[in-house]
Amino acid sequence: MLGVLASLISALALYDKFGVYTFVIVTPLVYSGLMLCSYERKLKYQWQVFIIGLIFSLLCSCRIYHEVLRPLREPVTLTNAYGTVESIRTWGRGYAAVIDADDFGCYVSWRKFADMMPGSRIKFNGVTRKFKEAKHDGSFDEERYFRARNISGWINISGIEDLPERFSLPLMRYRLSSALTIYMPDRTAKYLKAAWLGERDSELNKKHVKWGTSHLLAVSGFHVGIVILIAGYFFGRNTILLSVILWAYILLTGAAPSALRAGLMLQTGLFARVLKRPVMGVNSVCVAGVMLLLWRPFLFWDIGFRLSLLCALTLTAMFDVRKSLWFAISTIAFLVTFPQIAMTFKTVPLAGIILNLFAPFYFAFAFTISSVCAFLRLMNFPLSEYLMLSCEGIFVIFERLAESIANAFPYLMHWNFLTAWTGTGTLILILCRYFNFSWVKTLMLMTGITLFAFMIFIMI
């Protein structure tokens, strides 16, 4: 599955340059090259597995190419249409409201004011229009951004009429968000909204970007893992119940790409346990990545999806190779993700290396304690408001400590070839050690794949 995932990612990376030929030529070449590198004479049925995997990767390519090439819906005029307001978020100087129009798909509407409530049912008139054509020149690509979120186009709506409420997930998320705002202290409410609902406060996000810890606010394997660990403690090895809790949490948080990747990865592990098969972390990550690309290929151009895959591959491979290297996880994760982050955001704060040595453990404790206390507060338990003040103190302590470290190490690293190559080589090294390749084969793969990655970078 690692070979399949690598071949599909390589094809998508070169798609803008070579079009359909990447799926016809690059996919089988990359898959075949990686599989031949793992060939060992003593293992049986390798050629049968190779042929099956090659056919599967080509079928995946056909599916992805079909989805990438599929045109958006033509503009239509909607009269007396019905829909649900899925979400509202700030967008430039206004707001972007995602409208799920019944039988017409999801559209995004730019609003000068937040004049609609998430989860509300509305009747409206509207005119849709397509996204701007992608330029593929490194500037913001609104078509790929929104299609990765299953949104079909823009819509100008008028004549909005509110309809009676009915239960929906967006409405439940909105009410829970409002309850957190009302009953929780300021900082605790913002952190719990990020962890429970996937809502990131813009000011809080800016601080964590400065500290290099913004990943703690994005629902990913970190948060999903905490939920499943706690659920497993209370409910044991009940696979069905754990699966229900897993996907209920992911849907509650808005099903971000990183959360979906983590959910599919954990679900693969749960299925393996039912089938009494060994749980292989790297394989689970690759299965999740391939499934997400087959479902929605435009996720490839989402930076969150790519960073999530890189971190998951690195951490799972490191955990299996040498558990004692946990103290180096922060530095290695920094190296592996540096090329993607620096290319997207231009700079990477070095303070994040220090903070990430302890920040995940700190927030695992903080999120767990604050979630329990928040539940008691929402249930109106006696003295629960004082518990929430303690939780507020936990988050304030971290922010002051993070600000002090960021001020002591105010250095930013810009994109450069040496660090980018080092990061790519580090990931290949870890994966080769995971598969117990010889050092000769490891060095050959590190050299070959980093050169291939450099060629892709030059071409795109």
C-alpha angles and dihedrals in degrees: 000000000000088000091049093048093047092049093050093047091049091051093049091047091056097037096100090053103042107014119202093359090075090064093044098044112014096047097057093038095053093043093048093046094052094044093049089052089060095047116129123176095218093062117088129224094017095136092050090051090045093054093046091049092047092052090046093051091050091050089050089051091053091051093048094046090051091052095045091049095044108113123232120253116280116253113275137184114234121203122189090350124169127222149147127247101235099185145335125214137165114272119182107307093341141030136281115218119195110215120195100206110201110253092355104074133238123318134177122231124197111226127190090209133024091255096154134063122229111251095023122133115231141182114214151153119238149167119215128209135186126256119260113277112266113255096191090208098122095270123118110297106205094182094058092039094056098035088057084061094047094251116145103200148306122303131197107208132192139166092046114190122185116230130202113285121256129182116278137152093247090053092050091049091050093050092048090049090051091049091052090051093050102041104031132070114259101259095039092050092053094048093046091049088055093048099039103032107017091243112144120198109227096224093046090047091053090055093050091047088055090049095045093240102104090121088073089068095049114084105242142132089308094063096034090051092053091051093049093045091053092044090049091052091056101033102030120208097340098141097189094050092045090050091051092050091046096054094037088058093046092050091047091055093052099261097265116190093253091050092048090050091051092046094051091045093053092042089054088053092049092051090048090054091051090050089046091239125141115266110237111191098202092048091049091052091050093048089052092047094050093047092051093049091050090049097044116003093185088073086081089075092051109101091209092058094050094046090047092054093046094050094045093050092047097047097043093047092046092049092055096041102047120353090185091069093074090115089063095050093097094054095042093047088050092053094046096048096037097092093053096042095044093047091051104036098024095226138046122206112233091207086076091071091062096040094049090059088077109003096090092052091044093051093044086061094040095049092046096049095041092048092054092046092046090053090052090048093050088049087052096238114178115270091004091128089066090052088055090055088056090052089050089055091053092057094042091053091054093048093052092047092047092049091051093051092045090052091047091050105031093161125133126197119215126208113282134165097238096056092040092053091045090053093049092046091049092055091049091047092053093047092048091052089048089057092043094239117171118260091249092054090043093055091046092051093045090052096043098045095045089051090048090050089049090052091051090050091051092048096049 
